[in-house]
Amino acid sequence: MMAKDIMEGYIALNPLVLKKLDASSFKDLHMHLHKLQTTIRSGGVDLSNQEALRARNQVGHGALCPYG
């Protein structure tokens, strides 16, 4: 799934990647990214486990942060 690859940082989302998508693929990608975003944000945070918290904050960092 391309959305999961983007979230994990395997694919950089840029104009060249987006140009390859037709309208229906672009809508599907948007829908899947939105679902993944909602899933990640709805997850509870255990503040006592600092390593898990750090790992959770790093997931998808490359895809969501324009500076890498």
N, C-alpha and C positions, 0 to 999 in steps of 0.2 A: 504494500500500500504506500503510495507516494507521500501521503500526509504524514504517516508515521516516520518515514525516512527524513522528511523535512524537520519534524519535531526532534528527532534524534541527532540532527546535524549532518546526516550523510549526503543530503542534497541541499545546496544553497538556493534559496528562492530569489531569482533575479529576472530581469526582463527577457533574457535569452531562454530561460526555462518556460516562462509564461507564454512566450510567442508560439511555442510548440503545441500548446493546448488549444483545442477547439472550444466553442462556447459551452457545450455540455460537460466536457472534461473539466473546464475551469469551474463551473458551478459545483460539480461533484467534489473537486478538491477543496473548494471553499466550505462546503458542508462538512466534509471530514475534518478539516482543520478546526472548524468551530466546535464539533463534537469533542475532539481531543482536548481543546482548550477548556471546555466546560468540565470534562472529566478530571483534568489535572487540577483545576481551581477548586473543585468541589471536595477534593480529598482532604481529610483531616491532617492536622500537623501535630506531631508529638514533640513538644518543645524540650523534653528531657533527653532525647536521643539526638545529639548534635551532629553525629556523622550522617544519620539518615536525613536530617534536615538539610545538611549541606548537599548531599547527593540529590535530594528532591529539587533544590533550588538550581542545580546545574543542568537538570534534564531540559532539553529544548532551548538552552541558552543561546546556542548559535543560530537557531531559527528565529527566535523572537527578538534578539538584540541586533540592531543593524551594525554594531561595531565588533561583532564576533564574540 
